[in-house]
Amino acid sequence: MSQVRQVGLLAAGCQPWNKDVCAAGGDRFAYCATLAIYVYQLDHRYNEFKLHSIMSEHKKTITAISWCPHNPDLFASSSAENSVIVWNVAEQKVVAKLNNTKGTPASLSWCWNAGNAVAFTSRRGPLFVWAVSGPESGVTVHRDAHSFLSDISVFRWHTQKRGKVVFGHMDGSISILQPGSKSQKHVLRPECLEGPDEEDPVTALEWDPLSTDYLLVANVHYGIRLVDSESLYCITTFNCPSAAASVHCLAWVPSAPGMFVTGDSQVGVLRIWSVSKTTPIDNFKLKKTGFHCLHILNSPPRKKFLIQPPTKNHYTSSTSEAVPPPALTRTQAFSLPPGHALCCFLDGGVGLYDLGARTWDFLRDMGHVETIFDCKFKPADPSLLATASFDGTIKVWDVNTLTAVHTSPGNEGVIYSLSWAPGDLDCIAGATSQNGAFIWDVKKGKMIQRFNEHGKNGIFCIAWSHKDSRRIATCSEDGFCIIRTIDGKVLHKYKHPAAVFGCDWSLNNNSVRVWDYTQDACVNILRGHSGPVRGLTWNPEIPYLLISGSWDYTMKVWDTRDGTCLDTVRDHGADVYGLACHPGRPFTVASCSRDSTVRLWSLAPLIAPLQMKILADRPLKEIVGNTDYALLQGTPPVLCGKVSRDIKQDIEKLPRDPRVERLRRFSECLSPPGGSDNLWNLVAVLQGQDDSLLPESYREGVMHRKHLVQFRTSEAQELTTVKMSKFGGGIGAPTKEERLKEAAEIHLRLGQIQRYCELMVELGEWDKALSVAPGVSVKYWKKLMQRRADQLIQEDKDDVVPYCVATGDVKKLVTFFLSRGQLKEALVAAQAACEGNMQTFHVSTAKGPSCSDDFYKEDFNDLLHSVSEELAERYLQDGRAVLAACCHLAADDIELAMASLIRGNELELAVCVGTALGEAAAPATHCALELLARKCMMIPMWSLAADLLLMIPDNGLQLVKLCAFYPGCAEEINDLHEKCKLPTVEECTRLAEAAWADGSVLEAVKYYLLSQEPEKALPIGIDFVKGYIKSSNWTLDVVYPILDLLSYIRTEKLLLHTCTEARNELLVLCGYVGALLAVRRQYGSIVPALYEYTSQLLKRRDVAVPLTIERLSEELDAWRACTQPVNQSSEASPYTPPSESQRAVYATLRKRLKEEPLRGLTGPGHVTGSHLPSHSDSHVSCLTGLKIQGPVCFLEDGKSTVSLNDALMWAKVNPFSPLGTGVRLNPF
């Protein structure tokens, strides 16, 4: 199991080099970075797209991708290494690969007329067709698609007409080929082009999905045309506004016949067009930077409310309810087509824009599109990380939210290195390949100084002095290291015999250290990388920890005392260049790579013994030490850096018991960013800290419920002071039905207000109806408002919000937000209702008076907690357990907050926070301490494990388990017994015999395990369990404590030949009870595996237990049938109701299970980083047979693997390895 955990991923942006670099299929979309393809998939539960996988087989620039139109699990990609690959997204693997494509495939597309064929072409042609599989597999040349007079810029197969294909050329012409017809090559060239040498490249081609002949063509200068491919006639030429220099991409909107969208190449304006008009019917300015490519997805399914529409009456009276016009109003009919636009921009940004709602459903605003050479945390604000790239930009990222907050202007060539200015100077110095060095003012967004002393030579490193902010050093391939002032005055110039690759300022004085790898004396050689090492950084707290990044795609962590490689990380998909340690969280490391990603890592697992000492309240001298002691070979790790020294000094100054403050400070030091600060702020709020002491960043995270409305109100007031301007506009509304309008006016003049309102509703004039409805009655007005809200909900419109608020229908509003995955908005609405900000209409009924305010307040409080739980579960499934805990703490639910940390395996943090929160968190704190003690047993650090268990009040059985499993000699065992206040080994034998004579099974098992003959406990405990489960009304809570205790028998005793029969029976019983526990705790992913594991043991081992394979199969089928709606993997899967017999079996099962004693621990575990795809996801789980995403746990054979999530859940319900060897599984 890897010690270095990935805790954050800044995905690459979409490359701007090639045309067809985004695609979609089914409920997925993908875009290409330079070396990898990022695939996002719709999470149906939360109605949002999440990063699903990173496909990275190509070694050179990816040139195109195309999704298979016949199979949503397949897509193809091509690259500059002259290869084409077919991928299976669901299985995350390469299905087929074609090498040596006879030229670089510049364009690529699946053949619509063949399910297993991919076509590709280079710029000059010809068009190759690769039959991926089948009897005719292989590559053939299209018989007509060759010998073109101009390079190919793009090609498209017709989606309906078999074999018809169109090519766009650099000279502005198009070529149309179809079977049985004469080829039309280089036709429909723009008339404005005067000579054959003048070019106006075709930038986009799209066949009309409803026509066999119509085609949209876009040229760089000539604009957009709708042409007839049969008659070769230009039907319509569309006129772009003068501000739009050119259109690079266009796409039809499948849900709106005759409608298409375009993206401007200069500014990110999305334009909506209809073939019936030559000008745009609507415009949206989405970004400052221009579009690169565009693709339309059909709208992902949304969870709709089941609201029954009013039945239309045959007889209409003055009070009959009108049926409003369905779907969109007439004013929106053209400007708001349903669908989503996948937008890729020239700055690498990628987004999914909801055309109907005019909002981003997903947006990665910026991203590097090429190699990232350097990354540095800002010393004055370590939440900011700057990166320098081959793409000519520096970007600044917020590591807490993993979003880009600033980007430099660009066009700097290659940027090799960067350095933050000291103090509060918000500037960055950058070093380039040919354009010298520069200073970029981050806030102003512009370059304020340039340095050209190295000429056109590449500058490999730049360093801003943090002792003297006026000085900057650079080193270059010209062999010079130059020190200058920020105004450009050269102070020193050092000449080296070769190119200089590194320079840095000393932190203690104003001297400069210059390194030349040919001159340094060798102290130790660290061998292990198979390629050149480009990145190195020392850990600032553990002086012997060195992290290296190499061109072999790996990072390694070294113990430089003896040259041991402690861990190897293979998650990057290309050369690793820059490495940086977080200044305030020294065990968080950032890395950057040629794969265009930045990744965040936690090194904390490497110093697990140190974390246990902190939790066990060991003296500070065992935790914070000096460098000389730490560098002694074999000494346990101690902290030696500035962060730990500051913590020690601050703690020693505290007048009262510093335990809680000590836990908080060290927890912040060891935890990665992304929620721990937020968590401790919420702990402070719960402990009554004054609001004025909360940091400014508090309002940017998960806020406590008492602050939610207050801070959002403040935010709204700030926004009202900002003058906003709206971009673009739509078209006028069609004429209304004059006859109905005239009738409505008559009814109004006759005083028949309700009939007037209903006619207005029928016309879609809701505002007019609602404005006079109070003239009928407030009750009628409210009912009309509710009808309007119901219609808007059906149409999935944000306009529903004011109607729900005005009528006080909080539940409907919250449910609407939940259905759209807008959990934070739902939380704000629920809290506002709790504070009485939403007026609830109390309507008396015939059955009795209206409900009291207290009743509604309690109702809203329950609603608030349910929304908090939903939001927390969302964070937890995303591998962000700390933020999940924040959601529960914000709603004052300490139990669930602690449970979230335990489910996310944030055990150390759970103990720290639980200790601070006191009694309310005690049960969960004790649970976390018990799991941490198991972790100490693996390290192994038995004394520390005992210290942790001694912190639990009722710790008798836990200490017995620890001592029973301890593998030391008799003297060492007795010493541990004494520490744990247990009898000596000899006394335990006597006590066991006495307990067995008295018929006390648990006591006999306990003391035999602690004796010199622990194997005697096996038959006593196993026989009791076998006899008990023969009865019809047995329960899990009786047998589990016995089996759990027996599982702690020392492994070498359990594996004795004389214990074979008992071992096999223990494994079977633990497997079965583990399956039942997994059902109780809702560990759905491992329930089938545990039943299968138990069945295989029954089949292959000689055992005599009251279990049968048929019974296990029956229980598993019943569980699947009765939990199917919860465990469905796809909304499209048909639901088959369980049979009566299955219901009966499952009901019996539930009676045995009872309830989980600790609230909130039900539900699968999701460790930090388990949702992050990596380039090294090549392991297959021996439990599920599926490829593992996220951290991997290796089993005892060194080959078999399971995901860390599954391993943790398995170990919590069945302590033995899935391989059935009798070895304990300890992934904690």
VEXLUMKOL-116199 format. One record per residue (C-alpha): residue in three letters; z, y, x. Coordinates in steps of 0.02 Angstrom, whole numbers, plus 50000, padded with zeros to 5 digits. Layout:
<rs>
ALAZYX...
</rs>
This chain:
<rs>
MET500005000050000SER499485016750071GLN500925027950126VAL499925043950110ARG499675048449927GLN498235058949862VAL499005071949746GLY497575084149717LEU495685085249720LEU494595100849723ALA492925093549672ALA491315099749750GLY490165111249653CYS488405107249596GLN487125109149733PRO485805122849712TRP484485114649824ASN483565102949705LYS483015103649523ASP483595088549424VAL485405087849481CYS486285086449313ALA486095073349176ALA487015065849029GLY487105049448933GLY488225043948790ASP489925052148811ARG489685055948996PHE488855069149102ALA488565070149289TYR488065082749421CYS487615081349605ALA488515088949750THR487595087449915LEU488215069749955ALA489065063449798ILE488825062349610TYR490275067849499VAL490375058849332TYR491415065849189GLN491845055949033LEU492465061448863ASP494275057148827HIS494175054048641ARG496035055648614TYR496115073448680ASN494295077948651GLU494005083948828PHE492945078648975LYS493875071849127LEU493275067149301HIS492925048449289SER492175043649456ILE491345049749615MET489805039849666SER489475041649852GLU488275029149927HIS486995041849989LYS487155047950168LYS485965062750154THR485655076150023ILE485445069549847THR483795075849775ALA483855070749590ILE484745060449458SER484155053449292TRP485155044749156CYS484435028949081PRO483875032748901HIS484135014648848ASN485825011048927PRO487195024448937ASP488055014949078LEU486595016749200PHE485865031249296ALA484755032849448SER484825044549598SER483725048349747SER484085056149915ALA483335063550072GLU483665047250165ASN482145040450070SER483115029649951VAL483375027249763ILE484965019649691VAL485355013149517TRP487195014649470ASN488275006649338VAL489515020149287ALA490675008949186GLU490904996949332GLN490735010749465LYS489565000849574VAL487795000549641VAL486664989449535ALA485094990849642LYS484515000549794LEU482755004349855ASN482555009650036ASN481025016750127THR480245025849980LYS478785032250087GLY479345050250083THR480815059750010PRO480905057749821ALA480935075749760SER480895071249574LEU481545056049482SER481535049649303TRP481815033649206CYS480235027749121TRP480425029648934ASN479145016048902ALA480095003049007GLY481944999449001ASN482144994449183ALA480915005549276VAL481235021449376ALA479845033349427PHE479935045049576THR478805055949678SER478805066549834ARG478135084249833ARG476365078649870GLY476405062849764PRO475925049749719LEU477045044049576PHE477905027549616VAL478605016349480TRP480015004649530ALA480344990049414VAL482174987149453SER482294969549383GLY481324956349293PRO479814945649339GLU478774960849389SER480114969149495GLY479504979649639VAL478644996249674THR476915000849613VAL475885016849621HIS475405025049457ARG473525022849446ASP473155041149402ALA474625050849473HIS473965054549647SER472775065949742PHE473495081949670LEU472865098449740SER474575106749734ASP476335100649768ILE477345093549622SER478855103849571VAL479415093449421PHE478805079549305ARG479305073049133TRP478925057149037HIS478585059048851THR480025052048749GLN478925045448608LYS477145043048668ARG477095027748779GLY476595031248959LYS476215049748935VAL476815060549079VAL476645078649131PHE476775086249306GLY477175104349350HIS476425111049512MET476845124549637ASP475215133749599GLY475775136249418SER474675123049339ILE475145107049249SER474365089549250ILE474435078349095LEU474145059649109GLN474155046948968PRO473475029248950GLY471785028148865SER471375046548891LYS470545056549027SER471745063849152GLN471965082649139LYS472425088749312HIS472895106549360VAL472615114249189LEU473425128849096ARG473715138849253PRO474375156349209GLU472905168049182CYS473725181949282LEU473505172249445GLU471965179149530GLY471525167149670PRO471795148749709ASP473025153149847GLU474175163249734GLU475655153149671ASP476825154249521PRO477785137849527VAL478215128249369THR480115128249362ALA480395118249203LEU479485106449084GLU480145098948922TRP479235089148786ASP479615094148606PRO480695079648541LEU479885081048368SER478075081748425THR476905070648522ASP475895085048594TYR476935100948609LEU477675105548777LEU478745119848844VAL478225126249015ALA479165139049121ASN478445147749274VAL479405158449397HIS478475174549353TYR477385170949202GLY478865165649094ILE478905152748955ARG477465145348856LEU477315132848714VAL475715123148744ASP474755109648653SER474445095548777GLU472975088648677SER471965104348650LEU472605112448811TYR472955128148711CYS474395140148735ILE475195141748563THR476535154748603THR477025165048753PHE478845170048746ASN479395187048806CYS480955187948913PRO481925204348919SER481455214749070ALA483175211649145ALA482795193149164ALA481795191049323SER481395172749293VAL481905156949203HIS482325141749309CYS482855129749173LEU482635126348989ALA483075112848862TRP482735108748681VAL484195108048560PRO484025090948475SER485145095748329ALA484125111248286PRO482245107948263GLY481145120948346MET482575128248445PHE482785128648634VAL483885137148764THR483505144748934GLY484545150149082ASP484135165749184SER484045163549371GLN484735180649419VAL486235182249303GLY487085168249205VAL486335172749036LEU486035158548913ARG484685163148788ILE484355154548623TRP482565154048559SER481605148048408VAL479775143048422SER479445154648274LYS479935170248373THR479305176648539THR480965184848584PRO482715177348602ILE483745176148443ASP485385176448538ASN486065179048713PHE487695173948796LYS488215180548965LEU489185165849036LYS489335170449221LYS488845183649347THR487835171149449GLY486195163949390PHE485805146949315HIS485175132849423CYS484935118949295LEU485315115449113HIS485495100348999ILE485935099048814LEU487145085948752ASN487425081848571SER489145087948518PRO490515075548564PRO491385068348410ARG492875078248352LYS494335072248248LYS494035078948075PHE495235081147932LEU494965070547779ILE494945084647654GLN494175080247486PRO492895093247431PRO493065099547253THR492055089547128LYS490645099647054ASN490875101346866HIS489425099046747TYR490225112246637THR490635128746722SER492005139646651SER492685156046713THR494035146646810SER492995132146880GLU493045130147069ALA491395133947154VAL490685122747290PRO490425133547445PRO488825131847548PRO489035117947678ALA489115119347867LEU488555135847944THR488395152147851ARG486685159747841THR487115173047968GLN487445159348095ALA486075147148048PHE484965151148197SER486105158748326LEU487395144848328PRO486545127948348PRO487765113348360GLY487795105448530HIS488445107648706ALA487515114948854LEU487875107249023CYS487665122449137CYS487525122149326PHE487515138649420LEU486895144549589ASP488685147149652GLY489085128849622GLY489955131849455VAL489805118349322GLY490265120149138LEU490055112748966TYR489735126648840ASP489985123948654LEU488515133048577GLY489245132948402ALA490975139248448ARG490375150448591THR491725143848706TRP491855133648864ASP492455116048830PHE492495112949018LEU492225124549165ARG492345122649353ASP491995140649392MET491595138949577GLY491435125249704HIS490775122949879VAL489075114649882GLU489045109750066THR490145104150210ILE491875112450214PHE492335115450396ASP494045123550384CYS495505125850266LYS497065136550286PHE498585140250175LYS499035158450158PRO500665160850255ALA501335174450138ASP500865164849980PRO500665146150014SER500045143049837LEU498375149849898LEU497205139350006ALA495635146550085THR494125135850133ALA492615139750242SER490955131050215PHE489205127650277ASP488615135950115GLY489065153150187THR490575156750079ILE492475157050092LYS493375152249933VAL495205154449889TRP496045141349779ASP497675140649683VAL498385123749736ASN499555123149585THR498135123649459LEU496755117449577THR495605131749524ALA494585144149625VAL495225162049612HIS494125171349738THR492485168949828SER491695179149967PRO489975187249940GLY489065173450035ASN487465173850139GLU488445172550300GLY487565157150368VAL488745143150418ILE490595148050418TYR491515136950544SER493265144150543LEU494425156050452SER496115164150479TRP497245173250357ALA497895190450401PRO499765191250432GLY501025197850306ASP500425205950147LEU498715210650217ASP497605202150090CYS496175198750210ILE495335183850292ALA494405183450457GLY492915171750465ALA491845164750606THR489995160750579SER488585151150663GLN487425165950699ASN488115181650616GLY489655184450723ALA491385186350645PHE491965196750498ILE493485202550400TRP493415199850211ASP494555209850097VAL494985196849965LYS495565208649827LYS494125220949848GLY492895206549866LYS491915214250010MET491695213650199ILE492625227750285GLN492285223950469ARG491075214050578PHE491165208450761ASN489595204350860GLU490225202451040HIS489605184251048GLY487845189250994LYS486925175650900ASN488005161850975GLY489035151650855ILE490885155850844PHE491865139750824CYS493615146550800ILE494465162650747ALA496335166550751TRP497225181950684SER498845185650778HIS500365184550665LYS501445193950789ASP500255208550810SER499155210950656ARG497955221950755ARG497305207650863ILE496025194050827ALA495425180650948THR493765171250939CYS492965157651045SER491135153051051GLU489775141651115ASP489375155251243GLY490955149751338PHE491925165651302CYS493595168251217ILE493725186351162ILE495255195951105ARG494925211951010THR495775224150894ILE495325224150710ASP494285239950735GLY493185230750862LYS493895236351029VAL493805221951156LEU495465219451247HIS495165203451346LYS493685192151382TYR493985174851456LYS492535164551525HIS492525145551519PRO491275133951602ALA490735126551435ALA490805130151249VAL492555133951187PHE493035125251025GLY494835130850992CYS496025145351014ASP497685149950936TRP499095162450954SER500835157151005LEU502155160450872ASN503435165951003ASN502485179251099ASN500825188051108SER500015175751226VAL498475165551183ARG498265147051211VAL496485141651246TRP496045123151245ASP494625114851339TYR494615096051312THR493925093051488GLN495445101051574ASP496995094951481ALA498105081851557CYS498205065651456VAL499915060951390ASN499395047451267ILE497765040451197LEU497755037351011ARG496445024050978GLY495805019250807HIS494445031250750SER492665024750763GLY491895042150769PRO492255059050849VAL493865067550794ARG493575084850720GLY495235089550637LEU497005088750705THR498645095650642TRP500465092550686ASN501745090750549PRO502905105850566GLU504485096050521ILE504275078950605PRO503755083250783TYR502935066550822LEU501855065550665LEU500045069850702ILE498655069650571SER496855067550627GLY495195068750536SER493615060650600TRP491745058950578ASP492105040750530TYR492595047650357THR494445043750382MET496095052650409LYS497455044450513VAL499305048150530TRP500035044250702ASP501755041950778THR501365049750946ARG502955042851024ASP502155025751044GLY500375028850983THR500605019050820CYS499415022750677LEU500565023950525ASP499215025050394THR497335026750371VAL496595036250224ARG494805032450172ASP494605043150017HIS493385055950088GLY491555051550073ALA490985059750235ASP491585067750398VAL493335075250388TYR493405092350471GLY494855103850427LEU496705099350406ALA498155110750360CYS499995108350319HIS500755118450177PRO501945131550254GLY503295129550122ARG503015111150081PRO502705103850253PHE502365086250189THR500875092250086VAL499265091950186ALA497555098750138SER495955091250207CYS494145096450193SER492555086850225ARG490675085950231ASP490795078250058SER491155096149997THR492875091949929VAL494615098049970ARG495995085349945LEU497875087149943TRP499005073450012SER500855069750012LEU501595062650172ALA503325060950093PRO503225041750077LEU503165041050268ILE504945047950276ALA505685037850132PRO507305034150229LEU507605052750248GLN507365055550061MET508625041850023LYS509905050150139ILE509685066550048LEU509965058149879ALA511455048249945ASP512275064649999ARG512345059850183PRO512925073450305LEU511645086850349LYS511675081650533GLU510835065250481ILE509445074950394VAL509145090650499GLY509125088350687ASN508305094450846THR506615090350922ASP507295081751078TYR508245069050974ALA506795066550852LEU505585062550993LEU506635048151059GLN505725032151024GLY506485021650884THR507595035350811PRO507555037550621PRO506615052950561VAL507505069650553LEU506845086550500CYS506615099050642GLY505575113250574LYS505855130850509VAL505895125850325SER507295113150349ARG508285124750465ASP508215138450334ILE508815126250201LYS510255120650311GLN510805138450348ASP510735143550164ILE511715128150107GLU513065130650238LYS513355148350172LEU513685142549993PRO515525144349943ARG515535130849808ASP514965112649803PRO513165114049867ARG512555096749808VAL511415102849667GLU510705117249770ARG510445105449917LEU509495093049808ARG508425107049735ARG507955114649903PHE507525098149987SER506605092349831GLU505495107849839CYS505205104850025LEU504675086750002SER503735087849835PRO501885092549827PRO501365108049728GLY500825106149548GLY502375107249441SER503995105049539ASP504325123849546ASN504015124549359LEU505225110149332TRP506645118449430ASN506355134949339LEU506595125849173VAL508175117549240ALA508825134949282VAL508425140949106LEU509375126249031GLN510845130349143GLY510885148049074GLN510115157849217ASP509705175849175ASP507875178149127SER507675192649249LEU507925180449394LEU506455169749344PRO504955171649462GLU503345179949406SER502445163249419TYR503565155949282ARG502495162949140GLU500945154649214GLY501655137149192VAL502545127749054MET503815139848979HIS505415135848886ARG505215137148699LYS506325152548689HIS505125161948802LEU503485155548731VAL503215168148591GLN504035182348688PHE502895180448839ARG501315177448736THR501695193248636SER501855202848799GLU500205195548856ALA499355201148695GLN500035218848716GLU499335219548892LEU497645213848830THR497565227748700THR497575240648838VAL496015233248917LYS494375240248851MET493215225548813SER491335225548785LYS490335212348696PHE488725205548768GLY487175201748666GLY486945199548479GLY486175188448348ILE484895191248212GLY485085197748035ALA485645186947889PRO484375180647760THR484285188647586LYS485595183147459GLU485215175447289GLU485075191247186ARG485295182447020LEU487015175247061LYS487545191647139GLU487075201146982ALA488035188546875ALA489555190546985GLU489505209546966ILE489455207446777HIS490965195946778LEU491905208546885ARG491525222746764LEU492125211846621GLY493775209146710GLN493415190746742ILE494005191746921GLN494225173046950ARG492435169346899TYR491825183347012CYS492795175547156GLU492065158347125LEU490285165247124MET490615174447285VAL491235158147360GLU489645149547302LEU488645163147390GLY489685160947548GLU490435178447527TRP492215172747558ASP492855189747615LYS492365198147451ALA493155184147351LEU494775184647449SER494915203647441VAL495045203847251ALA495875186747223PRO497645194247215GLY497045202547055VAL497105185346975SER498765179947054VAL499565177447224LYS499575158847189TYR497685159047160TRP497415169547317LYS498415157047420LYS497445142447346LEU495805151147387MET496405154447564GLN496825136147583ARG495095131047520ARG494305142647647ALA495395135447784ASP494895117747732GLN493045122147744LEU493245130347914ILE494185115047977GLN492765103947919GLU491575115248015ASP492755115348167LYS492835134348172ASP494145144948260ASP494085156648109VAL495285144848020VAL496765152048117PRO497075168148016TYR496925158847850CYS498245146047899VAL499395159547968ALA499205170647812THR499645156347695GLY501035149747807ASP500175132747820VAL500875129247993LYS500635110447984LYS498795112247947LEU498585124648089VAL499515113748214THR498555098348159PHE496915107948180PHE497365112748358LEU497905094848396SER496255087948330ARG495325098948454GLY496435094448600GLN497135112348605LEU498915106448630LYS499565122548709GLU498945132648560ALA499775120248443LEU501405122348539VAL501345141448524ALA501005140348336ALA502445128148308GLN503675138848408ALA503115154648316ALA503505145748152CYS505205140348219GLU505605158548258GLY505115163848081ASN503555173448133MET502485164348004GLN502905167947823THR503035151847722PHE502725153947537HIS504115145447438VAL503325139847277SER504475133547140THR503945117747051ALA504345110046886LYS505415097246976GLY506575109747053PRO506795125547156SER505875129247317CYS506565122947482SER507735133447587ASP507275142447748ASP508365130247845PHE507365115747776TYR505725123447837LYS506485128048004GLU507035110148033ASP505305104347981PHE504495116248106ASN505715110748240ASP505145092648218LEU503355098748226LEU503705107848389HIS504445092348468SER502985081448413VAL501755093748492SER502785094548652GLU502765075648662GLU500875075148636LEU500585088048772ALA501775078848889GLU500875062448860ARG499235070948900TYR499915077049067LEU500665060049103GLN499015051149073ASP498215063549194GLY499445057949328ARG500465073949315ALA502185067249273VAL503075082949335LEU502145093949210ALA502495081049075ALA504345082849114CYS504155101749105CYS503465100348927HIS504995090648870LEU506225102048959ALA505375117048878ALA505825109248709ASP507615105448766ASP507275086648771ILE508125081248932GLU508015062548896LEU506135062548878ALA505925073949028MET506855061649137ALA505895047149063SER504255055649108LEU504785057149290ILE505265038749294ARG503625033249211GLY502705043449342ASN503735035349482GLU504415052349533LEU506095043849563GLU506775055349698LEU506385070749594ALA507155062249440VAL508795059749533CYS508815077749596VAL508435085249426GLY509575072949335THR511025077349449ALA510745095849413LEU510655093049225GLY512245082649221GLU512865071449081ALA511375073348965ALA510245065849099ALA511485052949165PRO510735036849091ALA509005040749159THR509725046449326HIS510615029749343CYS508985020649301ALA508065030349437LEU509465026749562GLU509315008149526LEU507435008449557LEU507685018449717ALA508925005449777ARG507544992449756LYS506445003849862CYS507785004249997MET507824985249996MET505984985350045ILE506164998050188PRO507444989350221MET508985000550218TRP510364990550134SER511795002550167LEU510815016850088ALA510395005849940ALA512255002549916ASP512635021249928LEU511385024749789LEU512065010949676LEU513855016849705MET513345033249624ILE513115023749459PRO514755022249361ASP514455004949285ASN513694997349441GLY514424979749448LEU512844969549415GLN511744980949520LEU512864978749672VAL512874959849644LYS510964959649646LEU510924969749806CYS512154958449897ALA511364942549829PHE509664947249902TYR510344953350070PRO509644941950208GLY510934945350346CYS512134933550434ALA513814928850357GLU514754942850444GLU513474956050393ILE513464949550214ASN515364950850204ASP515284968650272LEU514054973350134HIS515184964450006GLU516634974950066LYS515634991150051CYS515144986049874LYS516934980849830LEU516444962749802PRO517394946949856THR516944938350020VAL515654924550022GLU517014911250029GLU517974918749883CYS516364919649781THR516154900749793ARG517884898049720LEU517604910949583ALA515924903049537GLU516694885749517ALA518084892849410ALA516864902549299TRP515774887249276ALA517284876849228ASP517724890149097GLY515934889649028SER515544907649079VAL513694906349125LEU513404924249180GLU514964924549291ALA514524907649367VAL512754913049406LYS513384929449478TYR514644921949598TYR513554907249651LEU512194919749700LEU513474928549811SER514084912249887GLN513454901950034GLU512494890749913PRO511564902949797GLU510334889249745LYS511724881749636ALA511514896549518LEU509724891249473PRO510044875749365ILE511534884049277GLY510554899549226ILE508894890849191ASP509674877249082PHE510594890448981VAL508984900348951LYS507974884748906GLY509284879248782TYR509454896548705ILE507604899848675LYS507454883448580SER508334891648434SER507314901448307ASN508324917448313TRP508514920348500THR508364938048568LEU507744945448730ASP509354954848768VAL510294938548794VAL509094929448911TYR508454944249013PRO510094948249106ILE510244930049164LEU508434928949224ASP508524946149305LEU510074940749402LEU509274924249455SER507734933349521TYR508814941049658ILE509134924449744ARG508604926349925THR506764922049945GLU507044909350085LYS508244899749971LEU507064900249823LEU505624893649928LEU506604878349987HIS505764861749947THR507324856049855CYS507134870949736THR505314867649689GLU505654862349509ALA506924876149479ARG505774888949561ASN504304884249449GLU505354885049292LEU506094901849344LEU504344908849373VAL503754902749203LEU505254909749111CYS505184926449203GLY503324927549166TYR503584924448980VAL505074936148964GLY504094948949065ALA502674947948940LEU503894951148797LEU504674965848891ALA502934972848921VAL502584971848734ARG504234980948698ARG503874994548826GLN502044996248772TYR501344991448943GLY499704986848859SER498674984849018ILE499754970649087VAL500264961148928PRO498714949848931ALA498924947049119LEU500744941649099TYR500314929448960GLU498874922549063TYR499994921249218THR501294911249118SER499944900049042GLN499214896149213LEU500944891549280LEU501234880049130LYS499554871949160ARG499704869449348ARG501564867249382ASP502684852649336VAL503964860949223ALA505034856349073VAL505234872348973PRO505164874548783LEU503524884248793THR501724878748759ILE500054886248804GLU499584886048619ARG501134896348574LEU500754909248709SER498954910648650GLU499534912948470GLU500754926748517LEU499454935848624ASP498154935248485ALA499444941848361TRP499924956048478ARG498104960848503ALA497724960348317CYS499264970248264THR499154983648400GLN497254985348399PRO497195003048325VAL498355008948465ASN497514999548607GLN495695002548559SER494665006848711SER493275014848610GLU493215023848445ALA491605014648407SER492454997548416PRO492574989648243TYR494314987148175THR494744969848109PRO496394969148015PRO497624955648071SER497814939947967GLU499414935847873SER499874922648001GLN499614935048143ARG500714947748055ALA502074934548036VAL501984929548220TYR502044947648276ALA503504951448159THR504484936948235LEU504054943648408ARG504694961048366LYS506344953948302ARG506634945648470LEU506214961348566LYS507334974148479GLU507264992148543GLU507154998648721PRO508915005148762LEU508345020548859ARG507355032648751GLY505645037948815LEU505325023748938THR504075015548822GLY502275018448867PRO501235014549021GLY501635022149190HIS500465034349277VAL500875038949456THR500355055349534GLY498545054149591SER498125038549491HIS496865048449389LEU495965054949544PRO494375045649591SER494045043149775HIS492615037449884SER493555021749933ASP493815014149761SER493174997049812HIS494644985849767VAL494614974649614SER496224970849521CYS496734952649518LEU497564956049349THR496124963949254GLY494574960149359LEU494154978649352LYS493874990849494ILE495485000049537GLN495515018949528GLY496885027949621PRO498265020349731VAL498155001649769CYS499554989049794PHE499184974249908LEU500044957849867GLU500874946249992ASP499254937250043GLY498584953750112LYS496974952150009SER497394952149824THR497624969449748VAL498244977549589SER498314995949544LEU499955004349588ASN500175008749404ASP500044990449353ALA501114984649500LEU502534996349450MET502474990849268TRP502404972449319ALA503894974149437LYS504924982449300VAL504704967549182ASN504394952949300PRO505094954049477PHE503974940349548SER502234942749620PRO500714939249508LEU500164926249636GLY501554914449580THR502234911549755GLY504044915849715VAL503984931549823ARG504694947149742LEU503554961849704ASN504274978549760PRO503014992849743PHE504295006649721
</rs>
